Amino acid sequence: MQVMTMSMSNADLIVDVIAIAIGLIAIVGVTRLNRNLGGKMKSALQFFVLGILSNIVAMIWTSFYGHTYTIGMTTFDIHNFFMAVGMLFFILSTWRFSLLIPRS
């Protein structure tokens, strides 16, 4: 039973490392693309990068500290906090992209 828990933990760590690497590669790609753009497109992509960064921080936090952090008698789920912040950035990015669509 303990071997199963250990391998699952290692599997989670491997998935986190792969996801973090993919996120960093995506940030590099979007940053290179962003150099050639301007205006509203650049702003939308900047929010997108912030969303990716928030998700990366959530995975790094979970890998080192687990999901929660306790201060005094209050427990915070830091992983969910960073994932929610990332979602807000993705929503802002989508909204910025929607402003690029011509309205009739």
Residue pairs with C-beta under 8 A, 6 or more apart in sequence:
13 63
16 59
16 60
16 62
16 63
17 63
19 55
19 56
19 59
20 56
20 59
20 60
23 52
23 53
23 55
23 56
23 59
24 56
26 52
27 49
27 52
27 53
30 45
30 48
30 49
30 52
31 49
33 45
34 42
34 45
34 46
34 49
37 45
40 96
40 99
40 100
41 97
41 100
43 96
44 93
44 94
44 96
44 97
44 99
44 100
45 93
47 89
47 90
47 92
47 93
47 96
48 89
48 90
48 93
50 86
50 89
51 86
51 87
51 88
51 89
51 90
51 93
52 86
53 86
54 82
54 83
54 85
54 86
54 89
55 82
55 83
55 86
57 82
58 78
58 79
58 80
58 81
58 82
58 83
58 86
61 78
61 79
61 82
62 79
65 78
67 77
67 78
67 79
67 80
68 75
68 76
68 77
68 78
68 79
69 75
69 76
69 78
70 76
